[in-house]
Amino acid sequence: MGQLGKFGKILGPKGLMPNPKSGTVTPDVAKAVKEVKAGKIDFRVNKQGIIHAAVGKLNFTTEQLEENTKALINQVNKLKPATAKGTYMKSVYLSSTMGPGLKIVKDEIN
């Protein structure tokens, strides 16, 4: 990781900087590659509590997108802290990178 520090100004703004927390810096490279190929996704939460995550690509079928979206929402619900009270997810929207957001009805997700 020490040798990569000098590339931080180039890789950082592009989101390509390796990070031990996200699993991109590891002594077991084969395991990391296997996890990514198996469908491991990372999501991040901003200060407003909005979750940003990729659930598919343009060439995915509707069923694949639906399955991935349900899996992400179920995982977020599993990671809900025990101290969180009330409604954990107020709304769910799905959008392409630069497209308009589509509201997803939460009752139909599970």
N, C-alpha and C positions, 0 to 999 in steps of 0.2 A: 504494500500500500504506500510505502514511503516513496517509491520510485514514481508512482502515479501522481503525486502531489503537484508536480510541475505542469501537468496537463489539465489541472482543475479548471483553469480559466477558459479552456477550449471546450472540454467535455461537460462541465457543470451546467452552463446555460442550455445545452441541448438535452439535458436529462440523461446523459450517457455515462456519467461518472460512477464507477463501481462503488458499492457501499456494503460494508459487512452486515448491516442490519437487514438489508433486502436480500442477502444471500448471493450477491454477485461477486463477493470476495470470499473465497473458501479454499481450504487445502484439498477438498474432495471435489474436483471439477466434474468427474463422471456423474456423481450424485446430483450436482446442480443442473447439469445438462439434462439428465433423465427427468428431473422434476419439472423443468420448463417444458420439455416435450410432452409430458403427461398432462399439461394444462394448468400449471401453477400460475396464478395471477396475483399481482400486487395491487392493492388499492391504497389511496391516501385520503386523508380527511383535511379540509382546510379549516381556517379559524371559525367560519360560520357553521361548521358541522356538515358541510356538503361532501359526499363521497365521490371521488373520481376513480373510475375503473373502466377498463375495456372489457366488454363481454362478447365481442365478436368482430368479424370483419365483413366487408361488403359481400363476399362470396358465400357467407354462411346461409343456410336455409332458415326459414322462420322457426322451425322446431329447434334447431341448434341454438338460435338466439334466445328463444324462450327458456330452454333448459339452462343455459348459462346464466341468464338473468335470475332465474329462480335459485340457482345454486349460490350466486353472489348474495342475494337477499337473505337466504337461510343462514349463510356464513356470518353475515353482519349481525343477524339476530342472535346467533350463538355467542358472538363476542360481546354482546351487551353486558355492561358492568352490572353487578348485583345491586349497586347503589343507585342506579338510574331508575327514577320513578316516572310514572305516567307513560305517555306515548313516546316510544323510542324513534320510530320513523313516522314523520308527519306526512310526507308525500314522496312519490317515486316518479322520476322523469327519465326517459330514455331518448338519447339523441345521437346523431352522427357527429363527427368532429366539428363541423361548421354548420350543421343543420339545425332546424328548430327542434325544441324539446317536445316530446309526446308524453302526456300524463298517463301513468299506468295506475289502474284501479288496484289498490292494495288487497282488497277482498278476493280478487281473482287470482292472486299470485300463488297462494299456498294451496 
